[in-house]
Amino acid sequence: MAIPLCSVYIMAVTGNCVVLFIVKTEPSLHVPMYFFLCMLAAIDLALSTSTVPRVLSFYWFNTREISFGACLVQMFFIHTLSAIESTILLAMAVDRYVAICHPLRHAAILTNATTAKIGLAAMVRGVLFFLPLPLLLLPLPFCSSRMLSHSFCLHQDVMNLACANTTPSVVYGLTAILLVMGLDALLICISYLLILKAVLRLASWKERLKVFSTCIAHICVVLAFYVPLIGLSVVHRFGKDLAPLVHIIMGNIYILVPAVLNPIIYGVRTKQIQRRILNFIHIHNNRTAQ
């Protein structure tokens, strides 16, 4: 699995770096929606980089062990960054709602300063909710069997190895997931119900499709994040009898699929990003030909 995993990781890093560079250098993209996209790109870079190199070392150098402290740190980053990404996706849904339902007030409501404050609030929210997860596991004793189901450390996986009462950890982990990812998903659905209601008020189907098409990229990004998250949760809950490879693949999908798909989705849906990429390819080909 090392070669395809490394290839996907390189795609994720390259795609997200390209998004960051294009948004930074393209003045027409200096609006809240694409600032949020930059935040997603930075989160995906951090999330994949905090896990995949360690996984590749497992395959290439047979480093099958990770210290308990390093495991808890990795767990903290995985869950915290996922929580921040969920919050940013909610902010992007609110941005689409304001842009479609209150277009005249969009510039006044979602200013650059407001966007920065939302990004900071997302970071603080993620840290506050998920910092207790490794702290709750820190004092627990662990059994002789310390084999993880995934190639990296997830809270549910590490918690199952403890030889003690894990009820506080279970309750808090479930509460944190529901209050962050669960609540965000609910609010995203409500935002799109309100958007759909506003779109259906338009006179013609052509106008409805034109307005709703501005949401397609964000809907795809939301699905790319929540579907692997739900799939991983289902595997943890009901997949105890599944082959170990299924757990490993689902974990890698959860980490890498959003990081790979997000730049592709917005690259396909955003003409400015397409134009800058094509210009770069054209310039590179001309230099090569010379």
N, C-alpha and C positions, 0 to 999 in steps of 0.2 A: 504493500500500500504506500510505500514511501514516495515513489516517483509521482503517482497521480496526486498525492497529498501535497507534495512540494510544488507541483505545477499549479494546483489550485491556489495555494498560498501566494505564489508569485503573481498570479492573475489578480488576486485580491489586493495585494500591496500596490501593484502597478495601477490598477483601476482607480483605487481610492486616492493615490498620489496625483494621478491625472486630474481627478475631480477637484482636489484642493488647489492645484496649480491653475486650472482654467478659471475657477470661480474667483481666485485672487487676482488674475490678470485681465478678466473680462468685466469692465465697469457695468455693463447692462445686467450682470448677474448679482450685483451688490444689493440684493433685496432679501427680506427675511427668509423666504422659502429656500433660497440657495445658501444662506448662512446656516440654516438648519441642516441642509444637505452636507455642508462642510463638517458640521458637528458629527453627523452620522458617519462620515468618512473617517474622521479622526478616531471615533469610538471603535469602528470596525478594524482600523489599523492596530489600535491598542489591544483589542480583544484577541485578534488572531495572532499577534506577535507575543502575547503573554502565554499562549498555549502551543501553537504549531511548532516553533523551534524545539521546544522540549519534547514534543511528540516525535519529531524527526530524529532527534538524538536517540530516542528509544529504538527506532527502526534501524538507523545506520550504525550506531555505536553500542547498541545493546545495553544502554543505561536504564536498567529496569527499576531503579529505585529513586525515590524522591523523599527528602527529609520531611518530617511532620510540619516543621515551621514553614518550609517552602510550599508545601501542599496547602496550608491554610492561607498563605499570602495569595497563591494562585486562585484559590477558591474565592477569596474576597474580590479580586479583580474581575473574575468572570461574572459573578453575580451582580456586582456593583455596576460594571459597564453595561450589562444587559438591562438593568433597571434604568440607567441613564438613557440608553437607546429607546426604551419604551416611552419614557417621558418626552423625548424629542419627537417621536412619532406622533404622540398626542398633540404636541405644540404645532406640528405641521398640519394636522387635521383641523385644529382651530384656525390656523392661518388660511386654509382653503375655505373654511366656513365664513370667515370674515370677508375674504376676497370676493366670494360669490353672493352672500346674503347682505353684506353691508359694504359694497365696493367704495363708496364715497368716504367711508371712515377708516378704510384699511390702512392707509398711510399714516393716519393719526394714531391708530390703536397699536399697530405693530411697527414701531420705529426700530432703528438699529440698537438704540439703548435698551429698549424692551426685549429685543431678541437676545442681547447679551445677558440680561438679568434672568431670562428664562433658562438659558444654558447653565448659568451658575446655580439656579434653583434646582435644576435637574441633577447636577453633580452633588449638591448637598443632600438632596432627597435620597439618591442612591446610596451614598455613604452612610447616612443615618439609619436607613432601613436595613442594610446588609452588613454593616460592621459587626453587629452582635452575632452573626452566624458563626464565624470562626472563634469568637470569644466563648460561645457556648460549648464548642467542641474541645477547646483547649484543655480543660481540667479532666476530661473523660479518660478512663483507661481503655485500651484497645486489645482485642483478642489476638491470638497467635496468628490467625489468618488475616493478612493485611493486603489482600489482592484487590485492586480497584477494578471496576467494570469498564471504565473508560481510560483513555490515554492521558487524562488530566483529572484534576480534582474538582468534583462537584459536591455540593453540600449533602444531597441525598445519599450519594455513593459513600462518602467518608463516614457519615453518620451511621450507616448500616454496619460498619465494622466495629463500633464501640461495644464494649462489654459492660454496659451500665444502662440505667434508665435514660432514654433519649426523648422522653415526652416533651420537656421544655423546648428542645431543639426542633422537634417535629411541629409543635404548635406554633412556635415563633416563625419557622420557615414557611409554613403554610399561610400564616397571617401576612407575612411580608409579601409573599407572591400575590396574594389576593388584593392587598392594598396598593400594590404598585402595578404589576402587569395586568391583574384582573380588572382593577379600576380603570386603568388606562385603556384597555380594550373596550370596556363598556362605554367610556366617554367618546372614544373614536367612533363607535357604532352610532351613538346619539348624534355626533357631529354630522355624520353622513346621512342619517335620517333627515336632519334639518336641511342639509344641502339638497337631498333628493326632493324634499317638499318644495323648496324654493325653485328648483329646476323644473318641476312639473307645472309650475305656474306660468312658465314661458309659453308663448303662443305657438311656435312651430317646433317640430321635431328637430329641425336643423339647428335651431338656437339651443335646444336642450342638449343635443349631442356635443355641440361646440363648447358649451359651458362645462358639461360634465367631463369632457375629455381632459380638462386641466387637472382632474383628480386621479386619472388612470395611473400615472406613475406612482403617486403616493399610495394608492390602494395596493398596487403590486408589491411595494416595499413593505407595507404592513403585513401582507400575507407571507412574504419571504421571511419575516421575523417571527410571527406568531405560529405559523404552521409547524416549523421545526421545533419550536418551544413546546407546543402541545404534544407533538409526536414523541419528544424525549420524555415528557412527563408521563405519557401513557406507557411507554416502554418501562419506565421505572416502577410504575404502579402495577401493571399487569403482565410484564414481560420477564418475570423471574425464571421461567422455563425456556426462554429463547436462547439461541446460540450466543456465545460471547461476542462474536463478530457483529451481530445486530446492534448490541449496545455501543460498540466502538464506532460503527458507521453512523448511528444516530447522533452520537456525541460530536463527531466531526462535521456532520451536516449542520447541526445547531450552531457550531462556531463559524463555519466557513461559508455556508450558503448565502446569508445576508451580506457578508463582506464582498462576495463575488458578484451577486446580482444587483446590488444597489447602484454601483457605477454604470452597469450595463443598462439598467432600466432608465435611469435619468439621461444617459448618453443617447439612447434611442429616442427619448421623448423631448429632448431639449435641443433646439436648432443651434443655439450659440455654442453648446458643447460639441455638437457634431461638426460645426464649421471650424472651430479651433483645432480639433483633431485632424480634420481633412487638410487644413492649411499646414499643420506640422508635418503630416505625411508627404504633402506635395513639396515642401521645402527640403525635407530629408531626401526625397527621391531626386530632386534637382541637384543637390550637393553630391549625391552618389554618382549621378550621371556625369558631372563635371570631373 
